[in-house]
């Protein structure tokens, strides 16, 4: 595994452990090296079970069903439909195809795989701005009829 993604994975697992209720992930392809992982899936499932108010939203840029057919996170979303939602957004001027992760609107991560950059959103003001951006992206996204069979 790419060392930048390995470090991102460890940082994400720590962020996931600290998340109390809300997790928002915008990732063009749900970066398989980061999110298609048993430990990540178990952590997200544990978050979903923490309470009836848990909310996990996944936003992707591609609706190629074959790319997600065996993705663990998409399979989890299929099983946990009360706590998890999945939408597709092919293009938006505010989304530069980086991976955005927001935890409880307070903390997060910004990952730009092409530049191998990971930025920690470690203060509430910065994380809140990215949470607002995620909300606009989420509202512009749509459910995919093609992915529905997997989701």
Phi, psi and omega in degrees: 000138176309133185296325178295318178289326176297315177296320178297319180298314179297318178295319179296318179299321176295317178296319180297318178299327182275347182290131181264316187224318190239131175226123177242130179230121171247116181214121186312316182236018188047056183344100185304323181293341181256316189255340181270069191217138183298318181294320177295314180299318178297321178295320179290321177297320178296320176299317181298329181273353183294337180176167183288349181261007178293140179218123179237123180240132178244128178238125181237165182257347183240140176245031177288105183304323183297328181290338185244000185306319182247012180292126185299322182290323176293320176298321177295319178298326178294325181275330185250057186294339178286321185263338186242143177227150180227131176226163180240136175222106184290321183207141175202137183298337180273350183250113180266027177067020172275166176269126180244127177234123180236129180248117176052027181061009185250328184218166178180190180217148175234119184239125177245092186302323183297329179258358182053043180250139174234124179245128178271130176262084191257013171228152189296325180295310180296314179297322179297321177297316179291328176295321176295319177298314178302317181300318177295319178297316181300315180295329179280341181284166180225159172286144180262125176293326180291321181281344184305327179294335178262341186251000000 
